[in-house]
């Protein structure tokens, strides 16, 4: 039928989250993978999994690199006794981040806000 429009959802893409050295130049001990899937409505879904310090609590954020204060805390994550963590899929609505801006997934310390691990950049759509 004319006027029908076919939209597809992109396949999820995973980005490595590398540990960030602390101010003392020691490694943070956190690393993992951030998985991003764009939705047909213009938003995205994100999730993370990886390794960290056992029994800690971290914040999983998606950050607009043009303004680090423009972030979306998607989930607080408990690192289990084996030192691993996994979040659920979290939705980020269209328009939260301007199209074309560079985004990054980050794990942050819930007390100090210091970045513990960060991903490669990926575009907002």
Secondary structure in CASP SS format (residue, H / E / C, confidence):
PFRMAT SS
TARGET T0000
AUTHOR 0000-0000-0000
METHOD secondary structure of the structure
MODEL  1
X C 1.00
X C 1.00
X C 1.00
X C 1.00
X C 1.00
X C 1.00
X C 1.00
X C 1.00
X C 1.00
X C 1.00
X C 1.00
X C 1.00
X E 1.00
X E 1.00
X E 1.00
X E 1.00
X E 1.00
X E 1.00
X E 1.00
X C 1.00
X E 1.00
X C 1.00
X C 1.00
X C 1.00
X C 1.00
X C 1.00
X E 1.00
X C 1.00
X C 1.00
X C 1.00
X E 1.00
X E 1.00
X E 1.00
X E 1.00
X E 1.00
X E 1.00
X E 1.00
X E 1.00
X C 1.00
X C 1.00
X C 1.00
X C 1.00
X C 1.00
X E 1.00
X E 1.00
X E 1.00
X E 1.00
X E 1.00
X E 1.00
X E 1.00
X E 1.00
X C 1.00
X C 1.00
X C 1.00
X C 1.00
X C 1.00
X E 1.00
X E 1.00
X E 1.00
X E 1.00
X E 1.00
X E 1.00
X E 1.00
X E 1.00
X C 1.00
X C 1.00
X C 1.00
X C 1.00
X C 1.00
X C 1.00
X E 1.00
X E 1.00
X E 1.00
X E 1.00
X E 1.00
X E 1.00
X E 1.00
X E 1.00
X C 1.00
X C 1.00
X C 1.00
X C 1.00
X C 1.00
X E 1.00
X E 1.00
X E 1.00
X C 1.00
X C 1.00
X C 1.00
X E 1.00
X E 1.00
X E 1.00
X C 1.00
X C 1.00
X C 1.00
X C 1.00
X C 1.00
X C 1.00
X C 1.00
X C 1.00
X C 1.00
X E 1.00
X E 1.00
X E 1.00
X E 1.00
X E 1.00
X E 1.00
X E 1.00
X E 1.00
X C 1.00
X C 1.00
X C 1.00
X C 1.00
X C 1.00
X E 1.00
X E 1.00
X E 1.00
X E 1.00
X E 1.00
X C 1.00
X C 1.00
X E 1.00
X E 1.00
X C 1.00
X C 1.00
END
